[in-house]
Amino acid sequence: MDFMQKYLFWTQNADAKTKAELKAIEGDNEEIYARFGSELKFGTAGMRGIIGAGTNRINRFVVAKATKGFADYINSVPSAAKRGIAIGYDNRHKSYEFALVTAGVLAANGIKSYLFESLRTTPELSFAVRYLNCFGGVVITASHNPPEYNGYKLYDENGCQLVPALAEKIMDNIAKIDNELSVEVLSLDEAGDLIEIIGENVDAPYYEKVLDLRFDKSTDKNVTVIYTPEHGTGNLPVRYVLGKAGYNVIPVLDQCESDPDFSNTKSPNPELPAAYEKAIELLKAHNADIAIATDPDCDRLGAVINHKGEQILLTGNQSGAVILYYLLSRHKANGTLPENAVMFNTVVTSSLGDKIAEGFGVTTEKTLTGFKFIGEKIENHNKLGDKKFIFGYEESYGCLIGDFVRDKDAVQASLMFCEAADYYKKQNKTLVDVLEEIFGKFGYFLDTQVSLTFKDARGSEKIKAIMQNLRATKRTDIAGYELASTTDFSEDIEGFVKSDVLLYTFKDGGFVAVRPSGTEPKCKFYYCIQGADKAEAEEKLNKIKKEFEING
């Protein structure tokens, strides 16, 4: 069926509420195309879209279809249905409804599920899969996206987001389902023992594992921490863990309420300065040491440092570098740094982390964007027994310290970041001082990202054209800075699956990377610029950005 036939089919066969929503756009072919011209696909973090009726929107029918495809895969693997699937969800509109649909479809296919009693963080869902020995997991979340979005992420038996080879099997099953409106969904009552409600029995062991990560097990802490969960799932776990560890935590109270509209924050995304406005007000009012923010599903951590009367917002690259430096320094001092330690980050993450790891004799391995690839590497090395995971992080404010979770974990990150702040404060240093110390040892790196956003119906086609134009332009330099290499990950590159990513690496250090977002209608440009100091790096960055904006 073409997009108009799909639209008419839904208007004739969906439930009354969906029919009414679709009747309201009758005659608006551009809007109909936006909703039915394609289907939601699995990107870097699963399936994510605007809530609403249509095959290119997220709704109970699209969730049911995806779950049916997953269920068919589960039932093709012996004993998988009995092991079951853990299901978590965040504070967004429709999250609980979509979680119930997921459990109901699994039950209709004879598959056990473990459904959290209320909202939980994404990393705890990853933990639950491993802790309960489930065959996989599902979490309903759109992470840090605006309120109109929701999403659906699948996890394998290791608590890791599905890598492409496995996601393709699920997508093949989904593609065989002709009518998403007819997928069977059982209610909680109908499902009986096939749906088991979980909660504190998973919370307690998860918190215990997180608290075990501490180097400093005392509760004698000197730092004061401002914390905002941005209306999301981090409120209880982050405050609980930091409280148990002895930190003085002052919450941004009107951002602690679970609110799907994110009413009291200008943005729930820690990548954006607007997310910190109220936290910075409290930081100033209490003369606190740091302010931290977690995104709605609590897998990303952002931070502001109170430094010499200024409030300095760290990038994800910088906060990741500080945590890495602290971890490796403490391990080295304690004699607990494994000889075969390995750190993972992505091809768009700052080269600064690589330099830090090298300085401590730690190997760095690169992955494509998406923490699933880091989780996959952790599992592979564990099976081989050749390297010991020490840290993993992405530039997009996500990191992992303890591998009892296989996704980025802002509860872990919050604890370790606060511990670093306390450790260095006792040496009369702020974390900005520590960052400058890192630059002094390993070189100055300036990192930034620019995103081109296309919200119209044909945004994906425009992004595709940008990538095609870039590939058609052969470069030996950018703005006069000579390139060492250009890597096109859409081609066969050893150790990487094919992906729509271009990486330009400079001879004198740093890179520019370009990739379409896997979760939003954006084309992202990543700049990692190395210079002798901040002034040189800024001058170089401005020239390179200008060159790309004119000729890219």
N, C-alpha and C positions, 0 to 999 in steps of 0.2 A: 504493500500500500504506500502511496505517496503521502506527504504530510497532511493534505486536506482529507484524504480518505481515513487516515488515522484519527484526525480530529472528529470527523463525523461518526466514526465507530464509537469513540469514547462518549460523545454526546448522546448516543442512542443506548449505550450499554452500561455506563458507569452508575454509581449511586446518585441519589437525588442532589446531594450537596455538590458533587463534582460536576454534574450536568449543569447546575445553575452557574457555577464558576465559568464553565466553558461557553455557555450561552451568552455570557456578558461580553465575550470577545468576538462574537459572531460578526463577520465582515472585515475584521482587522487581520488581513492576511499576513502582515509582517509579524504580529504577535503570535498568530497561529503557527507560523513557520518556526518562530523562536521556541515554541513549546513542543512541536511535533516534527521538526525538520531533521532531528537526530535523536539519539538516545544517550543518556548519561553513561560515561565510560569510566573504567578504573584508571586513575592517574597515579601521581606519586604517593598519594595517601588515600587510595580507595576511590569511592564515588561521592561526589559532592556537588550540590546544586541549589538553586532557588526553590523554596517550598512552593508547590502549586500543582495544578493538574497538567498532565502532559508527559510524554515519554522523555523529554529533555528537562524535566523538573523532578524534584524529589517528592514523593508522595507514597501513600500506603501501597499502591499497586506496583510502583517501581521497586520499592523495598521488597514486596512479596515475590516479585519476579526474580530479583537478585538472590533472595534467600532460597527460592526453589532451585535455582542453578547450583547454589552452594550445597543444598541438600542432596541433589542428585550425585554430586561429587562425593560427598560424605558416604552415601550409601553404596558407592562403588569400592570402598575401602573396608576390608574386614574389621569388625569390632569398633569402627569409628563412631557409629551411631550410639553405641552403649557408653563410650567414653564421654560423649556429649560436647556441647559448645557453651562457652561462657559468654554472657551478653551484658554489656554495660551501656550507659547512656549519660548524656550531659544535661544541661539546664535549658536547652533550646526548645523553641516551639516544635511540637510533634515528637520530641525525642522519646518520651515514654510510650506514646502510641506506636511509633515505629519499632521500638524494642519489643512490644507485645506482639506486633505483626510478625517480627522475626522469630520469636519463640513459638508463635502459633503455626507458622509454616513448617518449622522444624518438627514440631509435634505431629502435624498432619502427615509427615513423612517418616514417623517412627523414631525420631532423633531426640535424645535427651538434651535439655538445656538448663543452664544455671543462670538465673536472672537476678541481677542485683535488686535489692529492695527499694533503692532510691539512687539518685545520681552518684556517680563515682568518676574518678579521674581515668583518663585513658591509660596511663601507666599501670594503675591498679588492675585494669582489665587484662593487660599483658601478663601481669603477675598471676592473676587468678587462673589463666589458662594453664600455666606451668604448675601452680600449686595444687590445682584440682585434677591434674593429669588429663585435661580435656584434649580433644582432637583439634580444637581451634577456638576462635572467638569472633565476636562481632561487637563493635562499639558504634553507637549512634552519636555522631558529633560533626560539627563543621569547624572545629578548632577555633581559630581567631577570626573567622569570616564575619561579615555584618549579620544583623539579626534575621534577615530574610532567608538565610542559608541554613541547610542542614546537610548531613552526610552519613555515609555508611562505610565502615572500614572492616575488612576481614583480616583475621589472624590465623597463622598456622599453629601446629601443636607445640612449637617452641615459643609461642607468645610473640612472634614476629609478624609484621604486616606482610601480606602475600607478595612474594617476588614475582616478576613478570611471567615466568614459565608456569607457575601455579595459577596465577590470576587468569592467564589465557585459557586454562582448562575450565575454570568457572565461567568465563565469558562465552566459551563455546557452548556450554550447557545452557546459559541464559539465552543465547541466540536461537536455540531450538524451541523456545517457548513462544508460541505465536500470540497467545492472548493473556496478557498480564492481568486482565480484569477477572479471569476465572481461576486464579491460583487459590487453592484451598488454605484457609487460615482457621485454626482451632482457637477457641477462647481458653482462658485459664481454667475454667471449670471443665471444659471438654478435654483438655490436655491431661488433667490429673497429675500423676507422678512424673510425667515426661517433662514438666516444668518445675524446677526446684528453686525456691527463693533463697538467695544468699546475702550476706552482709557482714556482720561483725566477725564471723568465723573466718573471713578472708582479710578483713581490715587489720586485725591484731597481728597476724604473722607478717603482713606487709610492713606495718609500722616498725615492727621489731627488726626486720631486715634493713630498713632505711636507717634506723638509729645505730645499727651495728657498723655502718660505714664511717662513723666518726673516728678521727684521730684523737680528739680531746673528749673523753667521756665524763669530764667534770661538768657541773652546772654553774660554775663560776665564770659568768660571761660579762664582758664590759660593753658590748655594743648594743645600741638601741636600733630596732628594725621597724620601719614602716612597711606594712604589707597590704596589698590589694589583690584579691582573686578576680577582679573585673567581673563580678556577679556570677562567677563560675564555680567549678567543682573543687578548686583548690582550697576553699575557705576552711573546711574542717581539717583535712589532712596536713596542710602546711602549718596551720596554727598549732595543731596538736604536736607535731614532730618538733617544731621550734620551741614550743613551751616545755616539752619533756627534756629538751637539750639545755634549757636554762636561759634562753634569750628573752629579752624584754621586747615583746612584739606589740606594736600599736597598730591595730587594723584600721583601714579606711572603711568605717562601719557602713556607710550608705552604698558601698560597692561590695559588701559581703552577702547581701540578700541574693538568693537565686532568682535571677530576673532574665527571661529570654529576650527582652528588649534592650538590655544593657542601659537602662534609663539614666543612671548616674555616672556614666563615663562617656567621654566623647569617642572613644574607640576601645574595644576589648583586645586589641592587637598590641602586644608589647614591642613590636617593631616600630610603632609610631609614637612620637612624642606626646600626642594627645592623650594617650593611655595613662600618663603619669601626672596629670595636672593636680588632681586632689592629693595624690601621694606626696608630691613635692610641697604642697601647702603644709601638710603635716610634718614633713621633713624639716622645713624651716621653723615651724611653730615649736617643735620639740627639740630642735637642734640635734636631731637623730643622726646616726652615722650613715645608714644606707636606707634606701627604699627599694623594695622588690615587688614585681608584679608577675602573676602567672596568667596565662590565657585561659579561656573558658573550660577547656578540657584538661588543663594543667599539665601539658607536656612541654611548654616553653616558659623560660624565665627571662625577664628583663630586669635591669637594675640601674639605679641612680645613686651616685656617690656624693656625699657632702664633703667637699674638698676645699679647704681654705675659704670658706664662705660662699663657694659656688656649688651649684648642683649639676654634676656632670653625668649625662646619660651615656652609658656604655652601649656599644653595638654588641650583637650576638657573637661576633668574632672576638671582641675584646673581653667580654665576660667569660667566654669559653677559654680564652688564653690564660686569664687569671686563675680560673679553677684548675686548669691543666698544670700551670706552673706551681700552684700551691700543692696539688696532689703529688707531683713528682718530687718537689722539694721535701715534703714530709716523708714520703716513702724512702727517699735517699738518706735522709737524716736518721730514720728509724732502721735502716738496713732491710727494708721490706720490698724494695723495688726488684721485681724479677729480672733475671738476665735476658729472658726472652719476651719482655713486655712489648706490647703493640698498641698503638693508638690509631683509631680510625677517624677520618673526616672525609669530606666530599670534595669533588673537583672544583666546586665554587666556594669552598671555605678558605679563608685567608691562609697564606703560606706561613704566617707567623707561628701557628701551632706546630707546623712541621719543624721549624727551626728550634722551638722549645724542646720538642721531643728529641730531636737530634742531639741537643746539648746535654741531655740526660742519658744518652745511649739507648733511646727508645725508638723502635721502628715505627714508621707511619705508613699506613695503607690507605689508598684513596678509593672512594666509591662514587657512583652517580648520586644525584640528589634523591633523597628519600631514606629515612632511617631504616627501612626494611633491608637495605643493602648492608648497613652496618650490623643489624641483627643477624643477617645471613652469615657474614664473616665471623662474628663471634661464635656461632654454632659450628661452622666449618673448622675453625681452629681448635675449638674444644674437642671435637671428634678426633682430629689429628694429634692433639696434644703437643703441638709444636710451638705455639705462641700463647702468651697469657694476656688476655684483655686487661687494659688499665684505664682506658677512657675512650669515649666516642662523642663527637659533636658535629653540629652543622652551624653554618653562619646564621641560620634562621632561628637562633635563640634556643636551640634544643640540645641537651647533652645527657649522657648516661655514665654513671660511675659504677654501680653494682649490676652485674649481669643477671640477677634474679628477675629483672625486667629486660625485655628485648625491644624496647622503644624508648624514645627520649622521655625523661622523667623530671619534671620541674619540682617535685617534692624532694627528690635526692639533690637536685641542683640547688634548691633553696637552702637546704641544710649545709651543704658544702661551701656555698658562697658566703653564708653567714659565719661559718667557722673560719674561713679565710679572713674575713673582715675583722673578726675578734683576734685572731692570731697576730695579724699585722698591726692592729691597733696597740697591742701590748708592746710593739716595737716602735710606737709613735708614727706609724705609717697609715695612710688611707690606701684604699685599693687603686686610686689614681696614681699614688706614689709607686705602688707595686707595678702598675702598667708601665710607667716611665722607666722603672728598673728593668723590666722585660725588654723594652725598646732599646735601652742602653746595651743590653747583653746580646740581643739577637737581631737588631736592625729595626728601623722604623717602618711600619706598614700602615697605610691608609686604605681603608676599605669602605666602599659604599655600594649602593644598589639603586638602579633607576628602573621603574616599571612603566611600560606603556599599557594602558588599560583600554579594552574595547568591550563596551557593554551592549552594543547593538547585536542584532540577530546574526550578522555575518562576521562577528569578531574573530572566530577561529580561522576564517579564510584570510583575513588581514594579517594575522599573526603568521600564518603559513607563508604568505608572500614575503614578509620581512625575513624569515629564515632562508627562503629561496634566494632572495637578493644578496644576502650576506654570503651564501655559499658560492654565488656567481662571481663575487669580487675576490680576486686572489691578492693577498697582502704579503709583503715582506717587512712592513713596518706599520706602526700606527702613530701618526703625528711626529714622525721622525725617529721614534724609538723602535729599534730593530727587534724583530720577532725571532725567537729561537725555534718556534714551531706553531703550527695550527693543527688542532686535533678536532676532527669531526666524528662525534660519537654515534652518528647515524650509520657509520661504516663499521666494518669488523675491527674492533680494538680488543686485543687480548686482555681477558679479565673483566670485561665490561659487556653488558647486553647492549644492543643497539638502542640509541636514545637520541632525541632531537636536541642535541647540545653542541655548541661550538665553543672551543677553548683556544684563545690566543695567548701564548706564553712569551713573555719578554726575555731577552737575553740577560738583562741586568736585574731580573727578579720581578715577581708579580705576574698578573695575568688580567685578561678581560674574558668573561664567559657570557654566553647568551643562550637562553633557553625559554621556551614557553612554560608558563606555570601549569602544573598538573591539576590544580584545584580551582583556579580562577581564570577569567578571560584576560590574561596579562602576558606580555613578553618581557622577560626580566634580563637586565644587563647588570652583570656583577663586575666591579672594578676592585682589584687588589694591587695597589701601587706601592713599591718599595722606594724609599729615598733615604738620603743621609740624615734628614731631619724632617720635621713637619712641613716647613716652608717649601723645601724641595719637592716633597711628595705631593703637596697641594698644587704646586705649579704644574707638575707632570700630569696629575689627575685631570686638571682643567683642560690641558691641551688634548689629552686622549679622549675625554668625553666630548669635546667640541668636534674633534675629527670624526668620531662615531656618529654624532648627531647630524653632521652635515653629509657624510658619505656612507654611513652604515646602512 
